[in-house]
Amino acid sequence: MNKKTICTVIAAFIIVASLSAQRVFMPQKLYKFESIAVQKPILLDSTNLTQTKFTEDLLLSYSVSFPEQERFKTELIPDTSGFFFLPKTNNGNELQLISFYLNGDGYGKGKLVVTSPNPLELWVDDVKRATKTQVNDSLHQSGSVDAGLNGFTNNSRVIIKVLTSSENKTTPAVKIEVKPDEADSLLNYTFNNSGHRRINIKDIMEGQRVSSSTISPSGRFILLSLRETLPGGNNNNFTEIYDTKQKRTILSETSNRSQIQWMPKSDILFYIDDSNGDRSVITLDPLTNETVVLAKGLPKENFYMAPDEKSVFFSSKETISATSPAGLKRLVGIDDRQTNYRDRYFLYRHLFDTGLTQQLTFGKHTASLNDVTEDVKHLLFTTTEEDLTDRPFRKNSLFMLNLETMSVDTIWKDQTYIYSAQFSPDNKKLLLHGAPEAFNGIGLNISANQIANSYDTQ
């Protein structure tokens, strides 16, 4: 065998050996909490209720509320073999805590191995993963425990709780190793002393978030609706009121006040209560928590507070009754297969001072409330009628109702692609909401052979 062949064989052996050697990651620095003295309990009996005698390894099971990482201040440096030596216990028994954070740079499986001559518990992210109860007489006879690391290790906090005794024959020590499961794994692990980590899917799915927020008429208070998603998917809903003048939250409670919202002019909230079997409208003063019942005995509907705060408007449902011949299903219209097709809604007004509930619209067509003027003299409402001969197969009409005389003015009749209207602050103009094809395509900005998206409203 010539010299060139020998070199090639040696190089091949080196490459194979390097590929088969499992990489091991070890920390170069750790931090320890101050030693915690533990004492044996008074033995009232030789055994407990399960006929178990008390042994010193039971001291290891004593519960400890682990301190924050900032309180781990004693720095430890390993020796050449990777062992971190802990202070010897001069008298009795002590618990010694070591804490660090572990990061992986990708997905993969690994194993965290802790070796020590002392009894210990291994905790990862506040979960006890392994326990060692034996006491070894020397470092080279030290026992080990391990915990699997699966998936993405995102700055997991590792705490090692070590039980030391003045009767130990060897100096207490721990050795920490992290090994990827696969010998050729590209996964790398790092150790650090900071709790900062990357955002993960739990941060997106879990925790507390603001669902909605509304400002009171004066701008002083903010009504917040919050949702907290718990591990496992359960949700808790909260309501808070923040006072910008005092710069603090003045009310925080579970979301048990239905339809809670600000009054139109005053910094008072109103909500709906059904606790007595019927529906009541109640106000809430955010500063004093005082409640006042404005109306009761109302139908279970959604309410729109009048701008002068003296009445509420609401819609009440009636359903078309149509009998079907035996063995057949009668369709009132082409969309009668839809669940709510036969429902019709009519407008009502309830006056707080007299307690009168007045019906504002009557007939066979649904009337939808659009807006009410600031002086509560006029109301805008729309009606819709099917027209199966032309797209979009529905036509809308807008009417203005004089609430004092109950006379009606027609703003437009049988228009398409127009959905709602709103009064300007001076009640002289209307802000309209519709699709580009409304009013003969006034909002179109497309080619002649294209069709506008009616959901792209303007």
Secondary structure in CASP SS format (residue, H / E / C, confidence):
PFRMAT SS
TARGET T0000
AUTHOR 0000-0000-0000
METHOD secondary structure of the structure
MODEL  1
M C 1.00
N C 1.00
K H 1.00
K H 1.00
T H 1.00
I H 1.00
C H 1.00
T H 1.00
V H 1.00
I H 1.00
A H 1.00
A H 1.00
F H 1.00
I H 1.00
I H 1.00
V H 1.00
A H 1.00
S H 1.00
L H 1.00
S H 1.00
A C 1.00
Q C 1.00
R C 1.00
V C 1.00
F E 1.00
M C 1.00
P C 1.00
Q C 1.00
K C 1.00
L E 1.00
Y E 1.00
K E 1.00
F C 1.00
E C 1.00
S C 1.00
I E 1.00
A E 1.00
V E 1.00
Q C 1.00
K C 1.00
P C 1.00
I C 1.00
L C 1.00
L C 1.00
D C 1.00
S C 1.00
T E 1.00
N C 1.00
L C 1.00
T C 1.00
Q C 1.00
T C 1.00
K E 1.00
F C 1.00
T C 1.00
E H 1.00
D H 1.00
L H 1.00
L H 1.00
L H 1.00
S H 1.00
Y C 1.00
S C 1.00
V C 1.00
S C 1.00
F C 1.00
P C 1.00
E C 1.00
Q H 1.00
E H 1.00
R H 1.00
F C 1.00
K C 1.00
T E 1.00
E E 1.00
L E 1.00
I C 1.00
P C 1.00
D C 1.00
T C 1.00
S C 1.00
G C 1.00
F E 1.00
F E 1.00
F E 1.00
L C 1.00
P C 1.00
K C 1.00
T C 1.00
N C 1.00
N C 1.00
G C 1.00
N E 1.00
E E 1.00
L E 1.00
Q E 1.00
L E 1.00
I E 1.00
S E 1.00
F E 1.00
Y E 1.00
L E 1.00
N E 1.00
G E 1.00
D C 1.00
G C 1.00
Y E 1.00
G C 1.00
K C 1.00
G E 1.00
K E 1.00
L E 1.00
V E 1.00
V E 1.00
T E 1.00
S E 1.00
P C 1.00
N C 1.00
P C 1.00
L E 1.00
E E 1.00
L E 1.00
W E 1.00
V E 1.00
D C 1.00
D C 1.00
V E 1.00
K E 1.00
R E 1.00
A E 1.00
T E 1.00
K E 1.00
T C 1.00
Q C 1.00
V C 1.00
N C 1.00
D C 1.00
S C 1.00
L H 1.00
H H 1.00
Q H 1.00
S C 1.00
G E 1.00
S E 1.00
V E 1.00
D E 1.00
A E 1.00
G E 1.00
L E 1.00
N C 1.00
G C 1.00
F E 1.00
T C 1.00
N C 1.00
N C 1.00
S E 1.00
R E 1.00
V E 1.00
I E 1.00
I E 1.00
K E 1.00
V E 1.00
L E 1.00
T E 1.00
S E 1.00
S C 1.00
E C 1.00
N C 1.00
K C 1.00
T C 1.00
T C 1.00
P C 1.00
A E 1.00
V E 1.00
K E 1.00
I E 1.00
E E 1.00
V E 1.00
K E 1.00
P E 1.00
D C 1.00
E C 1.00
A C 1.00
D C 1.00
S C 1.00
L C 1.00
L C 1.00
N C 1.00
Y E 1.00
T E 1.00
F E 1.00
N E 1.00
N C 1.00
S C 1.00
G C 1.00
H C 1.00
R C 1.00
R C 1.00
I C 1.00
N C 1.00
I H 1.00
K H 1.00
D H 1.00
I H 1.00
M H 1.00
E C 1.00
G E 1.00
Q E 1.00
R E 1.00
V E 1.00
S E 1.00
S E 1.00
S E 1.00
T E 1.00
I E 1.00
S C 1.00
P C 1.00
S C 1.00
G C 1.00
R C 1.00
F E 1.00
I E 1.00
L E 1.00
L E 1.00
S E 1.00
L E 1.00
R E 1.00
E E 1.00
T E 1.00
L C 1.00
P C 1.00
G C 1.00
G C 1.00
N C 1.00
N E 1.00
N E 1.00
N E 1.00
F E 1.00
T E 1.00
E E 1.00
I E 1.00
Y E 1.00
D E 1.00
T C 1.00
K C 1.00
Q C 1.00
K C 1.00
R E 1.00
T E 1.00
I E 1.00
L E 1.00
S E 1.00
E E 1.00
T E 1.00
S C 1.00
N C 1.00
R C 1.00
S E 1.00
Q E 1.00
I E 1.00
Q E 1.00
W E 1.00
M C 1.00
P C 1.00
K C 1.00
S C 1.00
D C 1.00
I C 1.00
L E 1.00
F E 1.00
Y E 1.00
I E 1.00
D E 1.00
D C 1.00
S C 1.00
N C 1.00
G C 1.00
D C 1.00
R E 1.00
S E 1.00
V E 1.00
I E 1.00
T E 1.00
L E 1.00
D C 1.00
P C 1.00
L C 1.00
T C 1.00
N C 1.00
E C 1.00
T E 1.00
V E 1.00
V E 1.00
L E 1.00
A E 1.00
K E 1.00
G E 1.00
L E 1.00
P C 1.00
K C 1.00
E C 1.00
N C 1.00
F E 1.00
Y E 1.00
M E 1.00
A C 1.00
P C 1.00
D C 1.00
E C 1.00
K C 1.00
S E 1.00
V E 1.00
F E 1.00
F E 1.00
S E 1.00
S E 1.00
K E 1.00
E E 1.00
T E 1.00
I C 1.00
S C 1.00
A C 1.00
T C 1.00
S C 1.00
P C 1.00
A C 1.00
G C 1.00
L C 1.00
K C 1.00
R C 1.00
L C 1.00
V C 1.00
G C 1.00
I C 1.00
D C 1.00
D C 1.00
R C 1.00
Q C 1.00
T C 1.00
N C 1.00
Y C 1.00
R C 1.00
D E 1.00
R E 1.00
Y E 1.00
F E 1.00
L E 1.00
Y E 1.00
R E 1.00
H E 1.00
L E 1.00
F C 1.00
D C 1.00
T C 1.00
G C 1.00
L C 1.00
T E 1.00
Q E 1.00
Q E 1.00
L C 1.00
T C 1.00
F C 1.00
G C 1.00
K C 1.00
H C 1.00
T C 1.00
A E 1.00
S E 1.00
L E 1.00
N E 1.00
D E 1.00
V E 1.00
T C 1.00
E C 1.00
D C 1.00
V C 1.00
K C 1.00
H E 1.00
L E 1.00
L E 1.00
F E 1.00
T E 1.00
T E 1.00
T E 1.00
E E 1.00
E E 1.00
D C 1.00
L C 1.00
T C 1.00
D C 1.00
R C 1.00
P C 1.00
F C 1.00
R E 1.00
K E 1.00
N E 1.00
S E 1.00
L E 1.00
F E 1.00
M E 1.00
L E 1.00
N E 1.00
L C 1.00
E C 1.00
T C 1.00
M C 1.00
S C 1.00
V E 1.00
D E 1.00
T E 1.00
I E 1.00
W E 1.00
K E 1.00
D E 1.00
Q E 1.00
T C 1.00
Y C 1.00
I E 1.00
Y E 1.00
S E 1.00
A E 1.00
Q E 1.00
F E 1.00
S C 1.00
P C 1.00
D C 1.00
N C 1.00
K C 1.00
K C 1.00
L E 1.00
L E 1.00
L E 1.00
H E 1.00
G E 1.00
A C 1.00
P C 1.00
E C 1.00
A H 1.00
F H 1.00
N H 1.00
G H 1.00
I C 1.00
G C 1.00
L C 1.00
N C 1.00
I C 1.00
S C 1.00
A C 1.00
N C 1.00
Q C 1.00
I C 1.00
A C 1.00
N C 1.00
S C 1.00
Y C 1.00
D C 1.00
T C 1.00
Q C 1.00
END
